[in-house]
Amino acid sequence: MFKIMPFRNEYRDDTVFCLLLAKDAIQDVPRLSEDLLDVQSNYFDKGDMFWIALNENNRVVGMIGTNISSDEDMWLKRLFVKPEMKRTGLGSALLAVAEEFAKSRKIKNIHTRFADWYTEAAMFYPSKGFIEISKSDDRRHFVKSVSNSAE
């Protein structure tokens, strides 16, 4: 069980902890993410969003952020889920919230980029309608076209 809500600063430390656990589980180097130290200025003040998922104990178990790069394009940032919450639908639910945000802003394309060895991401995104459009060195770039109901 989880609920998704916009980030609040009182959850900052728990959000960083969640990210570090998630990165460790995928064997990425756990390191501090500077943007999470000031979500307000790195996301909200720029017109972007950052959501967290809380479990029944009010602990952060997942997150996703956005970065609008043009009138038609938005990038996903920090889609991470705590290891014990994988395969529960949480990643899909977080992505759905970001997609609804994109639609509300009339964004046409959602982009994501991740390291080639993120095998879970390489399976997750295509299952959600993302198409790989480029690969360079160790990075893969996927995009999904968003249908806006107002069109």
N, C-alpha and C positions, 0 to 999 in steps of 0.2 A: 504494500500500500504506500502511496506517495502523493504529494500534492506539489504542483508547480506554481511558482510565484516569481514576480520580479525580485531581483537581488535586493537585499537590505544589508546595510553595513554591519549590523549586529552578527551576520553570518559570515563575515569576511574570513576569519581564521579557519572556520570549519570548511569553507569553500576551498581554501588553499590546501587544507589537509585532504579533502576529497580528491582534488586534482593530483596531489602527490601519490596517494594510494593507487589511483587509476593509472597513472604513468608507470609506477613501479610494476603493476600487474601486467602491463604490456611490454615490460622490459625496456622502457624508455628511461632516460636519466631523469630521476625526480629532481626538479629544480624549481625555484621560486619563479612565479610568473608575475612580472611587474604590473601588468594590467589589472591583476586581481587585487593589488594593494590599494588601488583607487578606481573602483568600478564607475563611480559617478563621473569622473572626468574622462575616463577611457572609453566609456560606452554611452551613458545617458546624456551627458552634455553634448555629445556629437550627434545625437538623434538616433543612436543605436540602442539595442536592448541587451540585457543579460538576465537570464532566468536561472533559478536554482530549483532543484527538486528536494523536498524534505520528506523523511520517513515519519512513521508514527511517533518516534521519539524526538521529532523536531531537529534531526541531524541532516546535514546536506549529503545527498546520495547521488547527485548528478547536476549537470550545468550545461548551458549553451549560451553563446553570445552571437551578436551580429555585427557586421561592419558594412554599412552601405557605401559602396564605392562610386556609384553613379545613379542617375534616375532610374535605370533599368537593372542594375546589378547589386547584389548583396553577397557578402562572404560570410560563411559560418566560422565561428571561432569557439574553441574550447568545448566541443561536445565530448564530455567525459562522464562516465558512470562508474560508481564504486564497484569493485569486482563482485561483491555479493549481490549486486542488483542487475548484473548482466542477464540478458535473456528473460527479462520480466516485462518488457514493453516500455521501459523507461526511456531508452534512447529514442525509440519511435515517437513517444509522447513529447519529448523535448523538441525533436525535429518538427513535429506537427505544430507546436507553438510558434517556432521560428518561421515556418511556412505561412501561417496565418498572419503573422506580423508583416511578412513580405507582401502578401496579397493586399493588406490594408494600406501599404505604401505604394501599391501598383508596380512593385518590382517584377521584372520579367524573368530574371535568371538568378538562381542561387548557386554559388560556387563554394567549393571546398578544396583544400589542398592538404596533403598529408604525406608522411614518409612512406616510401615504397614498402617497407617492412611492417607497416600497420595492417596486418592481414585481416583483422576484424573489420577495420574501416573499409578495406577493399571489398569485403563481402556485404557489409551493411549498406553502403551508399547505393550500389547498383540495385539492391533489393527495394530501395525506396525511390527508384526512378532516375537516379543520377547516371550520367554517361561520362565515361572517361574521355577527355578531349585532348590531353597532352600528358607527356611524361618526360621529365628532364632530370638527369642524374638520378637522385634518389627521391624525387617528388612526383606525385601523381595529382593531376588537376581534374576534378569532376565538376559537372554542371547539371542542373536540373531546370527545365523551363517550368515556370509557374503560370498556371491559368488563373487569371483574375476574373471573377464572376461579373464584374461591372463592364467588361468588354463585350 
